[in-house]
């Protein structure tokens, strides 16, 4: 199976589960055949929502997943799907702005991260006082 075929196979089998609480916390989990393979957390404060790290599981995969998809699920559209669902939820809830922090550690793990966010409608700016103290950049997406 080619990587492109595997990517389509994954996309068709992902289920997203959303949890929200009254304090504004949002947790979104991507399940592949019932197993958690990705997640993102958010926190709403007024008209803004903090986007936490988007994580895609790339270790401790089942033998069946390794046989079918290889040793990692990264770069297969799971993170993009999580972000898309997260933004849909934010828009539906009337959130005016989604923002997050990007650190040097994040960029060390994924040097293309800022471009990835930019292609998905985020603006990259200098961090403000609400960002993670280790932030090198801030990402902002205003509701269309």
C-alpha positions as CSV (number, residue, x, y, z in Angstrom):
1,X,0.0,0.0,0.0
2,X,1.4,3.4,-0.9
3,X,1.5,6.3,1.6
4,X,-1.2,8.1,-0.4
5,X,-3.5,5.0,-0.2
6,X,-2.7,4.7,3.5
7,X,-3.6,8.3,4.1
8,X,-7.0,7.9,2.4
9,X,-7.5,4.7,4.4
10,X,-6.8,6.5,7.7
11,X,-9.1,9.5,6.9
12,X,-12.0,7.2,6.2
13,X,-11.6,5.5,9.6
14,X,-11.0,8.4,11.9
15,X,-13.7,9.3,14.4
16,X,-13.5,12.5,16.4
17,X,-14.7,12.7,20.0
18,X,-15.3,16.2,21.5
19,X,-15.5,16.9,25.3
20,X,-16.4,20.3,26.6
21,X,-16.9,21.6,30.2
22,X,-18.4,24.7,31.7
23,X,-15.0,26.3,32.4
24,X,-14.4,26.6,28.7
25,X,-12.0,23.6,28.3
26,X,-12.3,21.7,25.0
27,X,-10.7,18.3,24.3
28,X,-10.8,16.7,20.9
29,X,-9.6,13.2,20.3
30,X,-9.0,11.4,17.0
31,X,-9.8,7.7,17.1
32,X,-8.6,5.2,14.5
33,X,-10.6,2.0,14.8
34,X,-11.3,3.0,18.4
35,X,-7.7,3.7,19.5
36,X,-6.7,7.3,20.3
37,X,-4.1,8.4,17.7
38,X,-4.3,12.2,18.1
39,X,-5.6,14.9,20.3
40,X,-5.8,18.6,20.9
41,X,-6.8,20.7,23.9
42,X,-8.3,24.2,24.0
43,X,-9.4,26.7,26.5
44,X,-12.0,29.4,25.8
45,X,-11.8,32.7,27.5
46,X,-14.4,35.1,26.4
47,X,-14.3,35.5,22.6
48,X,-10.8,33.9,22.3
49,X,-9.8,30.2,22.4
50,X,-6.3,29.0,23.2
51,X,-5.2,26.2,20.9
52,X,-3.0,23.8,22.7
53,X,-0.5,21.4,21.1
54,X,-1.8,19.2,18.4
55,X,-0.4,15.7,19.1
56,X,-0.4,12.7,16.8
57,X,0.7,9.4,18.3
58,X,3.9,8.2,16.7
59,X,4.9,5.5,19.2
60,X,3.3,2.4,20.9
61,X,1.3,1.6,17.8
62,X,-0.4,-1.7,17.7
63,X,1.1,-4.5,15.5
64,X,-1.8,-4.2,13.1
65,X,-1.3,-0.4,12.7
66,X,2.4,-0.9,12.1
67,X,1.7,-3.6,9.4
68,X,-0.9,-1.4,7.7
69,X,0.6,2.1,8.1
70,X,4.2,1.8,9.0
71,X,5.9,2.9,12.3
72,X,4.3,6.4,12.4
73,X,1.0,8.0,11.8
74,X,2.5,11.5,11.5
75,X,2.1,13.4,8.2
76,X,-1.0,11.4,7.3
77,X,-3.7,14.2,7.8
78,X,-4.6,13.4,11.4
79,X,-3.3,16.7,12.8
80,X,-4.9,18.6,9.9
81,X,-8.2,16.8,10.6
82,X,-8.0,17.7,14.3
83,X,-7.3,21.3,13.6
84,X,-10.1,21.5,11.1
85,X,-12.6,20.0,13.6
86,X,-11.3,22.3,16.4
87,X,-11.8,25.4,14.2
88,X,-15.3,24.2,13.2
89,X,-16.2,23.8,16.8
90,X,-14.7,27.3,17.7
91,X,-16.6,28.9,14.8
92,X,-19.9,27.2,15.8
93,X,-19.4,28.4,19.4
94,X,-19.0,32.0,18.2
95,X,-15.3,32.2,19.1
96,X,-13.8,35.3,17.4
97,X,-10.2,34.3,17.6
98,X,-8.2,31.1,18.0
99,X,-4.6,31.6,19.1
100,X,-1.6,29.6,20.3
101,X,2.1,29.6,21.2
102,X,4.9,28.1,19.1
103,X,8.2,27.4,20.8
104,X,11.7,26.7,19.6
105,X,11.2,23.1,20.8
106,X,8.0,22.9,18.6
107,X,10.0,24.2,15.6
108,X,12.9,21.8,16.4
109,X,10.4,18.9,16.1
110,X,8.7,20.3,13.0
111,X,10.6,23.0,11.2
112,X,7.6,23.4,8.8
113,X,5.1,24.1,11.6
114,X,4.7,27.9,11.0
115,X,4.1,27.3,7.3
116,X,1.6,24.6,8.2
117,X,-0.4,27.0,10.3
118,X,-0.1,29.8,7.7
119,X,-1.6,27.5,5.0
120,X,-4.5,26.9,7.3
121,X,-5.4,30.5,7.8
122,X,-3.3,31.5,10.8
123,X,-1.2,34.7,11.0
124,X,2.2,34.3,12.6
125,X,3.2,37.2,15.0
126,X,5.5,37.9,17.9
127,X,4.3,36.4,21.1
128,X,2.2,38.6,23.5
129,X,2.0,38.5,27.2
130,X,-0.6,35.7,27.2
131,X,1.7,33.3,25.3
132,X,3.7,30.5,26.8
133,X,6.8,32.1,28.4
134,X,9.0,30.0,26.0
135,X,7.1,31.0,22.9
136,X,9.1,32.3,20.0
137,X,5.9,32.9,17.9
138,X,2.2,33.4,18.3
139,X,-0.3,32.0,15.8
140,X,-3.7,33.8,15.4
141,X,-6.7,32.9,13.4
142,X,-9.7,35.3,13.3
143,X,-13.1,33.9,12.5
144,X,-13.8,34.4,8.8
